[in-house]
């Protein structure tokens, strides 16, 4: 019986390494050499966006011949009926790489469904070390690293968003559990404004933006103290954490 291939979970930088020479240098510093070596021997990939995935592979492993790459798209438009075909190379003895658009695949990422399928098929899953904005934010926040919850995106509706924030604030106090969430980057400033209007003055709020980048910003203050400063978060990938102690 032919040996199965492995599913490698390949972290990527929290910014596009092709944006600038500084971004490329930053990616080289943040990502371990294991990533480059792994990309060197894998030709089959499951990615969110083929164009950006190819750019990342070229930036990290320039010697890789692009024509040898076989990429499958896994995003909100992908049907679950397509998953088996994506994992098929592993069943044929080939290794497959799973990549997110930013950070770690399978964490706040559609790749989790492929990882689940791999386990069901008896395929070995190999998670590699790389940057996770969620963990980096928790590490830098000074909040509860023993108990925290990532809640994804908040509701867009103003009333529903306010209700969700109040609920997270109560949960954080009752369970001593830090509550994390994100927003589409161009809405960050509006979210910060909503947080300061909705949360209680003594609730702690951490904003962690541009993690691992030269413009990295991490600050934890009480809501009443956030109101005394001004920060521009527009189009800066960010994690927000609240905790009412």
C-alpha positions, 0 to 999 in steps of 0.5 A, spaced: 500 500 500 502 506 498 504 511 503 500 517 504 502 524 503 502 529 509 498 536 510 503 541 512 500 547 515 504 553 512 504 560 516 505 566 512 507 573 514 501 578 517 503 582 511 505 581 503 512 580 503 512 583 496 509 590 498 517 592 499 524 590 500 522 592 508 516 587 508 520 582 504 526 583 510 521 583 515 518 576 512 525 573 512 526 575 520 519 573 522 518 566 518 523 560 520 527 557 515 523 551 516 517 554 511 522 555 506 525 548 506 518 546 506 515 550 500 522 547 497 519 540 496 511 541 496 508 542 489 501 542 491 497 547 495 491 549 498 490 557 498 485 562 499 488 566 493 492 563 488 495 570 486 497 572 493 500 565 494 504 565 488 507 571 490 509 569 497 512 562 494 516 566 490 518 571 495 520 566 500 523 561 495 525 564 489 528 558 486 521 554 486 519 553 479 512 556 478 510 552 473 510 546 477 505 549 482 498 546 483 494 550 487 486 549 489 482 555 492 479 555 498 475 561 500 468 563 501 466 561 494 468 554 495 463 548 495 464 543 500 464 538 495 470 540 492 474 539 499 476 531 497 479 533 490 483 538 494 486 533 499 486 527 493 494 528 492 495 526 499 492 520 498 496 519 492 502 519 496 504 527 495 505 532 500 500 538 500 501 545 503 495 549 506 496 556 507 492 562 509 492 569 506 495 571 513 498 568 519 496 561 521 492 556 517 486 553 520 486 559 526 480 564 524 481 561 517 477 556 512 483 551 512 480 548 518 475 544 514 481 541 510 485 539 516 478 536 519 478 532 513 485 530 513 484 527 520 478 523 517 482 520 511 488 518 516 492 523 513 498 526 518 497 533 519 504 537 520 503 544 523 509 549 522 511 555 527 509 562 524 506 568 526 499 568 529 496 575 530 491 572 535 496 569 540 501 575 539 496 580 541 494 576 547 501 575 549 502 583 548 496 585 552 497 583 559 490 580 559 488 573 561 492 568 557 490 562 561 482 563 559 480 567 552 476 567 547 476 569 539 469 571 537 471 573 530 467 579 527 462 583 530 455 584 527 455 590 522 448 592 525 449 598 530 444 595 535 447 588 535 454 590 535 452 594 542 449 588 544 455 583 543 460 588 546 456 588 552 455 581 552 463 580 551 464 585 557 459 581 562 463 574 560 469 577 561 468 579 568 463 573 570 468 568 567 475 572 568 476 571 560 479 576 555 474 577 549 478 578 542 475 580 536 477 583 529 474 588 524 475 589 517 481 594 517 478 600 514 472 600 519 477 600 525 477 607 527 469 606 527 470 600 531 474 603 536 469 609 537 464 604 538 468 601 543 469 607 547 462 609 547 459 602 549 464 599 554 464 601 561 470 606 563 474 601 567 474 596 562 480 594 559 481 595 552 487 592 548 489 594 541 494 590 537 495 593 530 500 591 525 503 585 529 510 583 527 511 589 522 515 595 523 509 600 525 507 595 530 502 598 535 500 594 542 497 598 547 492 596 553 488 602 557 482 602 561 476 605 556 477 612 560 484 613 558 483 611 551 478 617 550 484 621 552 489 619 546 488 619 539 490 613 534 489 612 527 487 604 525 485 605 518 487 600 514 491 597 519 490 589 521 488 589 528 486 585 534 481 588 539 481 585 546 477 587 552 476 585 559 473 587 565 476 585 571 
